[in-house]
Amino acid sequence: MPMLPWSQIKTVLLDMDGTLLDLHFDNHFWMQLLPEKMAKKHGISLEESKEFMHQEYQKVMGTINWYCLDYWAQKLDMDIVEAKQEINHLISMRDDTIPFLDALHESGREVVLVTNAHPDSLSLKVEHTQLDSHIDTLISTHEFGVTKESQKLWQQLQKRLDFDPKSTLFVDDSINILHAAQQFGIKHLLAVKNPDSQMESREINEFPAIEDYRVLLNDIRNQPFKI
């Protein structure tokens, strides 16, 4: 179990997909459903479609376009939001998310969602999970025009939220993004080992890492933030 100094943590910044929500929906959409649709649309094999999509993903990975539904709608000539609705039954919260968020709120900490997801993706997820009722502030990095991989995002986010990096915890399933947060000066970092419920947990050595937030609940409640 990762030992976090909760008495030093006032603000908690949380990723969405893979951190609070099961990443299976997104993985299935981008890696399976979309290639299937493109194969049918262009009369090519599924393997050819997957290779094409992989190349397109690689071109923009880590940039705002990677997460931008408008970009992909134009690039692929397809209604991406409508396509996502076809499998919206796969949108779900992790089993440990609500207990984790409830404990954070009960302990008086500020809880902020910071996602690279496009606003339409965020709206879709909120519609199917009511995640917004458990979080103080929801932010899509699209309003800043840069992603969490960029130091510019963290600079603008700090101006917006006025948080102290030394008393802030950031939780994400992306190691690259955690490194970006670390570079900015976020003192407390936590990685998620099992973002996709249909895949095996990963071995993570660079940061404290977790599989189930419920092991943290007692410490969260028993160690309030001390100025």
C-alpha positions in Angstrom: 0.0 0.0 0.0 1.4 3.4 -0.9 2.1 5.5 2.2 1.0 9.1 1.5 1.5 11.9 4.0 -2.2 12.9 4.1 -1.6 15.6 6.7 0.4 17.4 4.1 -2.2 17.1 1.3 -4.8 19.8 0.9 -5.8 19.6 -2.8 -6.4 16.5 -4.8 -6.2 16.6 -8.6 -7.6 13.6 -10.4 -7.5 12.3 -13.9 -10.7 10.8 -15.2 -10.3 7.9 -17.7 -8.5 5.0 -16.1 -8.2 6.8 -12.8 -11.9 7.3 -11.7 -13.5 5.6 -14.7 -12.8 2.2 -16.2 -10.5 2.7 -19.2 -12.1 -0.3 -20.9 -14.7 1.9 -22.6 -12.0 4.1 -24.2 -9.7 1.2 -25.1 -12.5 -0.7 -26.8 -13.7 2.4 -28.7 -10.3 3.5 -30.1 -8.7 0.1 -30.6 -11.7 -2.0 -31.7 -14.9 -0.2 -32.6 -13.4 2.7 -34.5 -11.1 0.4 -36.6 -14.1 -1.8 -37.3 -16.1 1.2 -38.5 -13.3 2.5 -40.7 -12.8 -1.0 -42.2 -16.4 -1.2 -43.2 -16.5 2.4 -44.4 -13.5 2.0 -46.7 -13.9 -1.7 -47.6 -10.6 -2.8 -46.1 -9.6 -5.6 -43.7 -9.8 -5.0 -40.0 -6.0 -5.5 -39.7 -5.4 -2.9 -42.4 -7.8 -0.5 -40.6 -6.0 -1.1 -37.3 -2.6 -0.4 -38.8 -4.0 2.8 -40.4 -5.5 4.0 -37.2 -2.3 3.2 -35.3 -0.3 5.4 -37.6 -2.8 8.2 -37.3 -2.8 7.9 -33.5 1.0 8.0 -33.4 1.1 11.3 -35.4 -0.8 13.2 -32.6 -0.2 11.2 -29.4 0.3 13.5 -26.4 -1.0 16.6 -28.2 -4.5 18.2 -27.8 -5.6 16.7 -31.2 -5.1 13.1 -29.8 -7.9 13.9 -27.4 -10.0 16.2 -29.7 -13.2 14.6 -31.0 -13.5 17.5 -33.6 -10.1 16.6 -35.0 -11.0 12.9 -35.4 -14.5 13.6 -36.7 -12.9 15.7 -39.5 -9.9 13.4 -40.0 -12.1 10.3 -40.3 -15.2 11.9 -41.7 -17.3 10.3 -38.9 -19.5 11.4 -36.1 -17.3 10.4 -33.1 -19.8 11.3 -30.4 -22.5 9.3 -32.1 -20.2 6.3 -32.4 -19.3 6.5 -28.7 -23.0 6.4 -27.9 -23.2 3.0 -29.5 -21.2 1.5 -26.6 -22.1 3.9 -23.8 -23.2 0.9 -21.7 -19.4 0.3 -21.2 -19.0 3.6 -19.5 -18.6 2.9 -15.7 -16.8 4.1 -12.6 -14.2 2.0 -10.9 -15.6 0.1 -7.9 -13.4 2.0 -5.6 -14.0 5.5 -7.0 -17.1 6.7 -4.9 -15.6 5.5 -1.5 -12.4 7.3 -2.4 -14.1 10.6 -3.4 -16.4 10.4 -0.4 -13.5 10.0 2.0 -11.7 13.0 0.4 -14.8 15.2 0.8 -15.4 14.1 4.3 -11.8 15.0 5.2 -12.4 18.6 3.9 -10.0 18.4 0.9 -10.6 20.1 -2.4 -11.2 17.6 -5.2 -10.7 18.6 -8.8 -11.0 16.6 -12.0 -8.4 17.5 -14.6 -8.9 15.5 -17.8 -7.4 15.7 -21.3 -10.8 14.4 -22.5 -12.7 16.6 -25.0 -15.6 18.5 -23.4 -18.1 16.3 -25.4 -16.4 13.2 -24.0 -16.5 14.7 -20.5 -20.2 15.4 -20.9 -20.9 11.9 -22.1 -19.1 10.4 -19.1 -20.8 12.7 -16.6 -24.2 11.9 -18.1 -23.7 8.2 -17.6 -21.9 8.3 -14.2 -23.0 11.5 -12.4 -19.4 11.9 -11.6 -19.9 15.6 -11.2 -21.9 15.2 -8.0 -18.8 13.8 -6.3 -16.2 16.4 -7.4 -15.8 20.1 -6.6 -14.5 21.3 -10.0 -14.4 19.6 -13.4 -11.8 20.8 -15.9 -11.1 19.7 -19.5 -7.6 20.8 -20.6 -9.2 21.8 -24.0 -10.1 25.1 -22.4 -6.4 25.8 -22.1 -5.5 24.4 -25.6 -2.8 22.2 -24.2 -2.6 18.8 -22.4 -1.3 17.6 -19.1 1.8 16.5 -20.9 2.7 20.2 -21.3 4.2 22.5 -18.6 2.1 25.3 -20.1 -1.0 23.4 -18.9 0.3 23.2 -15.3 1.2 26.8 -15.3 -2.3 27.9 -16.4 -4.0 25.4 -14.1 -2.2 26.8 -11.1 -3.3 30.3 -12.1 -6.9 29.0 -12.4 -7.1 27.0 -9.2 -4.4 28.8 -7.1 -3.2 25.5 -5.6 0.1 25.0 -3.7 2.1 22.3 -5.5 3.7 21.3 -2.2 0.3 20.4 -0.7 -1.2 18.9 -3.8 -1.7 15.2 -4.7 -2.1 14.3 -8.4 -3.4 10.9 -9.4 -3.2 9.6 -13.0 -2.8 6.3 -14.9 -0.3 7.9 -17.3 3.3 7.7 -16.3 4.3 10.4 -18.8 1.7 12.8 -17.4 2.8 12.0 -13.8 6.4 12.9 -14.9 5.1 16.2 -16.3 3.3 17.0 -13.0 6.5 16.1 -11.1 8.5 18.4 -13.3 6.1 21.3 -12.5 6.6 20.7 -8.8 3.6 18.7 -7.7 5.0 17.1 -4.6 2.6 14.1 -4.1 2.0 11.7 -7.0 0.1 8.5 -7.3 -0.1 6.1 -10.2 -2.9 3.7 -11.0 -1.8 0.1 -11.8 -5.1 -1.2 -13.2 -6.8 1.5 -15.3 -8.6 -1.1 -17.6 -10.7 -3.7 -15.7 -10.2 -6.2 -18.6 -6.4 -6.1 -18.5 -3.8 -7.2 -16.0 -2.4 -4.8 -13.5 0.9 -3.2 -14.5 4.2 -3.1 -12.5 5.0 0.6 -11.8 8.2 1.6 -10.1 8.6 5.3 -10.9 5.9 6.4 -8.5 3.8 5.2 -5.6 1.1 3.1 -7.2 -2.3 1.6 -6.3 -4.8 -1.0 -7.4 -7.7 -0.1 -5.0 -8.3 3.3 -3.4 -10.2 1.7 -0.5 -6.9 0.8 1.2 -6.4 4.6 1.6 -9.7 5.5 3.2 -8.7 5.2 6.9 -5.6 7.3 6.4 -7.5 9.9 4.5 -10.1 10.3 7.2 -7.6 10.0 10.1 -5.0 12.4 8.8 -6.6 15.8 8.1 -4.6 18.5 6.4 -2.4 20.5 8.8 -1.3 24.0 7.8 
